[in-house]
Amino acid sequence: MNSWVSAARPRTLPLALSSILMGNFLAAAANQFDWAIGVLACLTTILLQVLSNLANDYGDAVNGKDTDARVGPARAVQSGAISAEAMRRAMRLFALLSLGAGVGLLYVALQNATAQTFWVFLGIGVLAIVAAVTYTAGKNPYGYVGLGDLSVLVFFGWVGVLGSYYLQTQRIDFTLLLPASSCGLFAVGVLNLNNMRDIESDALTGKRSIPVRLGRAKSVVYHWLLLLIGMACSIVFLFINQPTKPLQWLFLLSFPLFIRNGMVVSKTQNPRDLDPYLKQMALSTLLFVLLFGIGLLMAS
């Protein structure tokens, strides 16, 4: 059981939930929030994230990317704790569970919407399942050519925030791309830290992540850009919406944690020392979302 819990990587769940919580906070601030929709959106996201983690464990093992040179925690399939066939069965199970939860979410949220809207969202859901699996599994994993960052920005940012907001409100506000981008860029920051930690082993196995392509020095600059642009997006969003109450700026209290993360990344020379800051970055992102949402609700 411990091997399955480890393979599911529960420490990644707060980051996965951040964009969903942001979308729901924004909907609640607009006085349009349904608990059933919010809970189902969170459940679907958790199942998708576990699917992605299992597929990542499986894909890196069968594609020869997990070796003894890898710095991060031991993987279940590569270490032999879980067989490849058992992991494939678990992936199929969580793909079905994700689809089932997603369909349930759409049934509850889109009862008064058009059939076209339902099919569009179902297509997005299926695409999310495919993206979760093909990141490192399959014949041509896109994560091995440096496209993981774009996928994280799209699904952990834009789709997560705008999608969950629409399911609650039945409308789109494109200014929400700004807080959605904050969530997405901070999530990319977590991935960038992960890839910086694994830069040497990834280079040896042919995995062309962004840090492998850029080198360590430029990856540090890239990391700072993710953090600073992410911060700027949320600030610009509030200025556009003409904030009049101090509580709307509550999220600024989280920014020192991101600055601390960037400073550590700038100074750290041993890739192993970056591992604790993946969790710190993920929890900082969740705190940012909670403070942002609480501030909006208290000021509304």
N, C-alpha and C positions, 0 to 999 in steps of 0.2 A: 504493500500500500504506500509506503514511504517513497518508493521509486515513482509511482504514478503521481503523487502530490508534487514531487520535485519536478517531474516532466511537465506538469501543468503550469508551473512557475507562478504561484499565487501572488508573488511580489509585483508582477506586471499588471495585475487587475486594477489597482488604483489609477494608473495612467490610462488604461483603456476606458475607464468609466468617466474620466475627466471631461471629455467632449460631450458625452451624453448629459452629464450633470449641468454643464454650461448651457446647452440648448434648453434644458428643462427650467433652469433658473431664469433664463431670458423670457421663456413663455410665461412663467409664474409672475414675473415683473410686469408682463402685459395683461395680467389677470386672466390668463387662459392656461390652466393646468389641470390635468386629470391624473390621479395617482396610479390608476391601472395602466395607463399608457407609459408613465414614467417607470414603473416597476418592470413592465414587459420589455421596455427599451434597454434597461440595465441588464436584465436576464439574457436577452439576445446578445448583447455586447460581451458579457462574461463568457458565454458559450463560444462565441467567435474567437475571443482571445485565447481560450484554452485550446481550441482547434488549431489556431495559428502556432501556439507553443508546441503542441504535439507534432505538427507537421514540420516545424523547424528542427526539432530533435531528430525526427525520422530522416528528413531530407539531408541534413548535414552529415548524418552517419552513412547513409547509403551512397552519397555522392563523394565521400572521402574527405569532407571538409573538417570533420572532428578528428583530430590527431592528438598524440601525446604532447605536442607543442602548444596546444590551446591553453590559454590562461584562465578562462572562466570556469564556472562550476562544471563538474562531470555530467555528461549527458547519458540518459538512460539507455538508448539503443547502442550507442558507441561503446559504453562500458559493459554491455551484456545484461544489465539489470532487467531490461524489457526487450523481448524479441522484436524484430522488424515486422513480423506478421501480426503480433499482438498490437503493435503500435498502429499498423494500417487499419485493423479492426476498430481501434479506439478513434481514429480519425474519421472513419465512416460514421461511427455512432455520433460523434460531436457535430459532424456536418449535418446529419439528419436532425439532431436536437436544435441546432442553430436555425435550420430552415423552419422547423416546426414552431419554435418560439417567434421567429420573424413573421411567419404567416399569422400567428395569433395576435401579434402586435398590430399588424396591418388591419386585421379584421376588426379589432377594437377601435383603432384610431381613425380608420377611413370609412366608417359605415355610411357617412353622408357624402363621400367623395365619388368622383366618376370612376368607372372601370379603368379608364386610361391611367388615372393617377395610381390606382392599385397596382397595375401591371408595371408601371415605371418604378415604383418602390420595390416591388418584388424583384425586378431586374437588378436594381441596385444591391439588394440583399444577396442574390445569387452571385453577383460580381464580387461582393465582399467575401463570400465563402471561397470562391475561386482564388481570389488574391491571398487569402489566408493560407491556402494550401500550396500555391505555386511560388510563394516567396523563396522557399529553398527546396521544395519537392517537385518532382516531375522532370521532364527532359531538358527544359530550358528555364531554370529558376531565375526570376528577374532580380532577386536579391544578390546574385553572384555577379551582376554587371553594374551594380551601383544604383539601381532604381528603387531600392527599398526606401530611401529618404522621401522620394516623391509619393510613393504609396502611403507612407505614414502621414505625410502632410494632408493628403486627400481624405483618407479614411479616419484618422485620429483628429482631424481638424475640420475640414469643410463638410464632409458627409455627416460626421457625428453631430456637429452643432446644428447645421442647417436642417439636416434630416429630422433630428429629434424635435427641433423647434417647429418645423412644419407639421409633424404628426400631432403636436399639441394644438396648434393655432390654425392650421389649414391655410397658411400664407407664408410667403417668403419676404424677408427684409434683407436686401443685399448689403446693408451696412453691417450685418452680422458676420460678414466675411472677415471683419477685423478681429473680433474676439475668437472666431473660429480659427483664424490664422495664428493667433497667440497660442491656442491649444495645440495646433498642429506643429508649429515650429518648436515648441518646448518638447513635444513628443519626439520630433526628429533629433533634438538634442540628446535625448536618452539613447536613441539608436546610434548616434554619432559617438557617444561615450563608449557604448558596447563595441563598436567597430574600431575605435582607437585602442581599446584594451586588447582586442584580438588582431591588431594590425600585422604583427609579425607572422602569426600562424595563418592568417588569411592570405597573406602574400605568398607563403610557401605552398599553399594548396590551390592557388589560382583564383581565389575569391576577390573580385575587383570592387570592393566597397569604396565609398568616397574617401575615407582616410588612406586606403591603399593607393588610390589614384592621386591624391593630393600630397601625401607625405605628412609626417607628424606636424611640422611647423604650420603649414597652411591649414591643416585640420583644426588646429587651435584657433586660428583666425575665423574659420568657418563656424566653429562652435560659438564664438563670441557674437558673430553676426546672427545666428539663430536666437540667442538669448536677447540681444538688444532689439532686434526687429520684432521679436515676440512681445517684448515689453511695450515698444512703441505702438504696436497695433492696438493694444487695449487702451492706451492713453488717448490715441487719436479717436477711437470709437466714442469715448466719453465726451471729448470736445465736440464732436459732431452732434451728439445728443444734448449738448448744452447742460452740463451738470450744474446743479445749483445747491446741492447738499454735500457737506463734507464726507458723509458716510459712503457716497458713491466712489470715493477714492480709497476705500478700505483695502483693496487688493494691493496697493503699493507697499503694504507691510510685508508682502512676500518677496519683493524684489531683492532685498539683501541676500536672500538664500540663493538666488540665481547668480548674483555677482560673486558670491562665495564659491559657487560651483565653477564659474569661469576662471576664477583666480587659481583654484586648485588644479584645474586642467592645464592652465598655463605653466604651472611650476612643476607638475609631476613628471618625472622621467621614467619611472618603472610602471609599465602598463598594468601590472597587478594591483597597484595602488588606486587605480581608477574604479575598481569594482564597487566599493561602498558608495560611490557618488552616482552610480546608476539609480540606486534606491533613493538617494537624497534628491536627485533631480526629479524622479517620478513623484515623490511625496511633495516636493515643492510645487509641482504643477497642480497636483490635487488641492493643495492649500490655496494657491492662486485662484483656482476656480471657486472654491468654497467662499473665500473672502470676496471675490467679485460678485458672486450670487447673493450672498448675505447682505452686502452693501447695497445692491440694487433693490432687494426686497425691503430692507429697513428704510431706504430713502423714498420708496414709492408710496 
